[in-house]
Amino acid sequence: MRRPLYLVTGLLSVALGTIGAFLPLLPTVPFMILAAFCFARSSPALERRLLDHRHFGPHIRRWREKGAISRRGKKAALAAFAFSIVLALLFSPFPWFLVPVAAALIGGTWIWTRPEA
């Protein structure tokens, strides 16, 4: 029962990561890392395709080996957080605009403290 669940979750993660490549507020690489995790437990062939991918493969391998995020990836994530905060400040009433601010502060701090490869 677990294998099909991992496969579906992996496929969903790839779909969300693909959408995230075109939408600035949705991250791409974290979804691909999740997909690789799920495919490792459900489909070694799909996992291999992700690890061999020229764009996502190095990020996934770096994360698996060292828990590392590239400096460029960190900057992109923080820029997306900043954009989300601006949108929340413009379009959300008090106190709801504080939710993305808190998420950005927590998530951004965690991302920035990851090692770089």
C-alpha positions as a printed NumPy array, in Angstrom:
array([[  0.   ,   0.   ,   0.   ],
       [  2.875,   2.412,   0.757],
       [  4.567,   2.094,  -2.608],
       [  1.603,   3.437,  -4.644],
       [  1.162,   6.257,  -2.115],
       [  4.818,   7.251,  -2.475],
       [  4.496,   7.072,  -6.262],
       [  1.425,   9.33 ,  -6.332],
       [  3.041,  11.775,  -3.895],
       [  6.187,  11.832,  -6.033],
       [  4.226,  12.493,  -9.213],
       [  2.223,  15.231,  -7.491],
       [  5.47 ,  16.794,  -6.25 ],
       [  6.91 ,  16.81 ,  -9.771],
       [  3.719,  18.456, -11.039],
       [  3.849,  21.15 ,  -8.337],
       [  7.568,  21.674,  -8.952],
       [  6.918,  22.081, -12.666],
       [  4.21 ,  24.654, -11.98 ],
       [  6.621,  26.36 ,  -9.584],
       [  9.122,  26.796, -12.398],
       [  6.668,  29.248, -13.958],
       [  5.059,  30.813, -10.867],
       [  7.34 ,  32.931,  -8.694],
       [  5.592,  32.119,  -5.401],
       [  5.738,  28.326,  -5.69 ],
       [  9.145,  26.731,  -5.062],
       [ 10.519,  24.205,  -7.535],
       [ 13.549,  22.471,  -6.041],
       [ 11.949,  21.509,  -2.678],
       [  9.18 ,  19.72 ,  -4.571],
       [ 11.767,  17.922,  -6.705],
       [ 13.679,  16.884,  -3.581],
       [ 10.43 ,  15.541,  -2.123],
       [  9.717,  13.74 ,  -5.404],
       [ 13.173,  12.107,  -5.323],
       [ 12.511,  10.994,  -1.739],
       [  9.176,   9.461,  -2.75 ],
       [ 10.551,   7.852,  -5.915],
       [ 13.399,   6.286,  -3.909],
       [ 10.674,   4.347,  -2.101],
       [  8.443,   3.619,  -5.08 ],
       [ 10.21 ,   3.849,  -8.453],
       [ 13.995,   3.679,  -8.747],
       [ 13.738,   4.488, -12.472],
       [ 11.953,   7.789, -11.788],
       [ 14.386,   8.578,  -8.991],
       [ 17.29 ,   8.019, -11.393],
       [ 15.68 ,  10.353, -13.951],
       [ 15.489,  13.118, -11.355],
       [ 19.051,  12.543, -10.16 ],
       [ 20.289,  12.622, -13.767],
       [ 18.314,  15.777, -14.633],
       [ 20.729,  18.551, -15.576],
       [ 18.936,  21.26 , -13.554],
       [ 17.485,  19.433, -10.564],
       [ 19.953,  16.558, -10.139],
       [ 22.804,  18.603,  -8.62 ],
       [ 20.441,  20.279,  -6.123],
       [ 18.971,  16.956,  -5.051],
       [ 22.379,  15.302,  -4.675],
       [ 23.74 ,  18.29 ,  -2.702],
       [ 20.736,  18.155,  -0.378],
       [ 21.075,  14.403,   0.14 ],
       [ 24.817,  14.469,   0.762],
       [ 25.23 ,  17.609,   2.865],
       [ 21.812,  19.138,   3.493],
       [ 23.179,  22.021,   1.397],
       [ 21.4  ,  24.753,  -0.537],
       [ 23.301,  26.829,  -3.09 ],
       [ 23.81 ,  30.54 ,  -2.468],
       [ 21.779,  31.264,  -5.613],
       [ 18.947,  29.063,  -4.317],
       [ 18.989,  30.842,  -0.988],
       [ 18.794,  34.237,  -2.663],
       [ 15.932,  33.088,  -4.892],
       [ 13.999,  31.718,  -1.91 ],
       [ 14.482,  34.912,   0.075],
       [ 13.418,  37.022,  -2.916],
       [ 10.245,  34.93 ,  -3.217],
       [  9.599,  35.391,   0.515],
       [ 10.049,  39.153,   0.165],
       [  7.649,  39.234,  -2.783],
       [  5.091,  37.253,  -0.751],
       [  5.403,  39.704,   2.135],
       [  4.842,  42.679,  -0.17 ],
       [  1.745,  41.028,  -1.648],
       [  0.413,  40.234,   1.82 ],
       [  0.986,  43.786,   3.018],
       [ -0.812,  45.172,  -0.021],
       [ -3.777,  42.809,  -0.161],
       [ -4.358,  41.274,   3.274],
       [ -6.048,  42.941,   6.223],
       [ -4.585,  43.069,   9.706],
       [ -3.709,  40.611,  11.298],
       [ -3.678,  38.202,   8.329],
       [ -0.714,  39.857,   6.633],
       [  1.378,  38.772,   9.627],
       [  1.055,  35.083,   8.663],
       [  3.267,  35.274,   5.544],
       [  5.647,  37.604,   7.386],
       [  6.081,  35.03 ,  10.163],
       [  6.394,  32.158,   7.663],
       [  9.012,  34.093,   5.694],
       [ 11.006,  34.9  ,   8.819],
       [ 10.956,  31.309,  10.04 ],
       [ 11.504,  29.725,   6.631],
       [ 14.085,  32.287,   5.545],
       [ 16.092,  31.854,   8.729],
       [ 16.087,  28.087,   8.325],
       [ 17.097,  28.29 ,   4.649],
       [ 19.88 ,  30.784,   5.296],
       [ 21.386,  28.575,   8.041],
       [ 21.717,  25.539,   5.715],
       [ 25.245,  24.838,   4.491],
       [ 26.295,  25.876,   0.992],
       [ 27.949,  23.547,  -1.445]])
